[in-house]
């Protein structure tokens, strides 16, 4: 068998289980390193739980190409054992085993606040998201969002104006989506960072976006929901944040408004009421101080 570098084994594990992060984490817990996982696969004489899914893995050439492309295009591969891996993200159960990143990877250590909301946002919602992001970024908080239309885009734009932002993609880092956001993605990469857990070449797929949302909340001390319909994907992000033990904030909306149903329901169920960046900062000041101090010197 061809001798491969350890990073190629990481990329192989990524390709095998990028939609099943709990399995890749379980295998790493058992075997310690991806190369040891594949070594165990070669010595298997019978089916043995989740590792069985690797018996017929045949994408080694793609993984070698992935590594070459990352080196050529300046894409950072941040593995779970890398000191650059975001400490808050490492705490979640379904943590991605690696991230592909372009930009300032130091921002992933925070302090981070995520801001998400409706794609079909109102002009008021976009203005509120922009202003909250702008004011948070001004004092050094990293604004995290998903680079979708509406609230996400407004949040990134507000943060860029005064500070830094991180965009989490639901596609490969070489597959900008929406394609109309190529200029925005370049602006983010220039001063902030873009990340993805998906292998290179992965096209946007509806199921990838809920999966991506756990990373948005996982990177952050708290998540702000600006606008959301009753079945909005942003509510999935809020759910992940609660499961991860993070703060959930909601901006109240007009009674009866379509884009207010989700946020108002969150408030009824215990989310923290916020109207501006000052409200967010007041609620999480102790946690942000802890995160910031914890990362000094990194």
C-alpha angles and dihedrals in degrees: 000000000000114000108246132191117250092247090061089058089052090051090049091053089048092053092046099049109015089128093045107051093163090063095049090048091049092051092048090051091053101041104024100221136035092242089056090050092055091043088056090049091056092052095047117120096180140018111288115183123274095351088069089077089070097055093094099034107147106166100098093122090054090050091051089049091048090057093049092048092049091051091047097045099040095249114157118221108210110192126197089254093051116109087224091063109117109260096213092049090051089063096065122093097231096043116163111253090222140007128210111215142183119192134019104353091184088076090069089076090064150158084232136178120183123217119193139157149134123345090213092050126169120247088250091053093051091049092050093048092047093050096045090049092046094052095043092050091048091066094045103268114140112232114218124196143145103254093239125142118278120014096012094054092045090052093052091047093049092049093047090057094064109009146337138329138185123212120204113204131209091209137052114296088247092056109072112203128221088031089211087067095066091112091048091049090052091051090050093049091049096059103008136021142272120205139182135177092204125099119258112278095029108146121216110273127179093242092055095065099063087046090051091051093069088061092050091055093036093059092052140077088215141002125225118206109199103176130358137163118226093271099031122149086232088071088060088058090050090050091051090048091054092047089050092052094248129139118265120206128187131193109220118239138199113293110260095011115139093228091047099057097083097043094045090050089052090053091050088053096052108277115148114262112236133169101173145007092274090062091052094047093048092053098049104028094116093050093046091051089051094048093045095049092044091058099046112127095022 
